[in-house]
Each structure stands twice: as C-alpha cells, then as structure tokens.
C-alpha cells in the first residue's frame, strides 16, 4: 500500500516562493516560518498581499484568483494556492 500526499504544493519550488514573499515583505528568510502570519507577525497589509500574488504570478507563470488572497495568510497557505494554480 502506497500513501500519497496531495499534489497541492509538492510540485512547486518552495524556496523560490519564500524568496518572493520575503522580498515583498522586506524581511529575511529566517524571520518567516511556514505558519507565521504575514499581517500579524510581519506587518503586511492588503496591498502587500496583492503584490505577493502578482509577483508569484509573474515569476512562477501561474494565474491565481484574487479570491485566494484570504488563504494566503502564511507560507503554508501560499504554498497550497501556488501548488493548486500550478496543477490547474
């Protein structure tokens, strides 16, 4: 019996995603964890969230619906959204 993990974020370059997020938030990579919240822990506002979404689309060549912004509150959420967009 083989266990499979959902392909939502397995096919993406997590380091590249993290670099994009950190660049937009103007923080060092070691300051952000997969679960730290962009708004509460790193001072991001809705404009920065839109910038993150646009940069991800531009750099990773994916299309992300703005409705997904509500899920993109931390790296885990971003990985999931980007993974789904990559597999679409």
N, C-alpha and C positions, 0 to 999 in steps of 0.2 A: 504494500500500500504506500503510495506516494502522497505526501502532503504538499499542497500547492499554496503559494501565497498569492493574494490578489495582485494583479499586474498594475495597480493604480500608480505606484511610484517606483517600481523596480527597474524600469527601462530608462530612467532619467539620470542625468549627471547631477547628483545631489550637491557636489562641491561647487559646480557652476551656478546652480540655483542659489546656494548660500552666498556665494560671492556677489551675485547680483543684488540680493536682498541687503547684504551688509553695505554695499556701495551706496545704495539709495538711502539707507538709514544712517549712513555715515558712522558706522560702528565697526570695531574689529571683529573678526570672525569668532574669536574666543569669548566675546561678550554675549553671543546669542546661542541659545540651545534650541533643540527641536521643539521644546514646549514653552519657551519664554514668549510672552505676548508682546507683539510689536507695539501696540498702543500703550499698554500699562507699564511694561518693563523698559521700553526703548523710546517712548515719546513720539511714536508715529501718529500722524493724523490721516484723515481720509485722502488728502491729496497725495501723500507719500504712498498710500496703498494703491492708488491709481497709477502712480509712477512705477511701482514694483510690477504691477500687472502689465503695463506697456513694455517695460524693459524685458520681462520674461517672454512676452510675445515676440518682440523684436530679435532677441538673442537666441531663443530656442525654436523659433519658427513654428509657433503654435498659436491657436486662437482660443482665448479664454473669455467667456461671457462675463460681463461686469457683475452679474448676479452671484458669481462665485466669490466675490470680494468678502462676503460675510463668512466664508470658510477659511480665508487666507489670513488668519489672525496670528499664526506662528509658522515655523518652518514645516511642521508636520502637515498643516493644512495646505501650505504652498506645494509641498511635495505631492500630496494627493491630487490637488487640482491640476498641476502640471502633468502628472502621470496620466490622468484621465484625458487631458487635452492631447497629449502625445499619442494616445492609443485610439483616439477618435478618428 
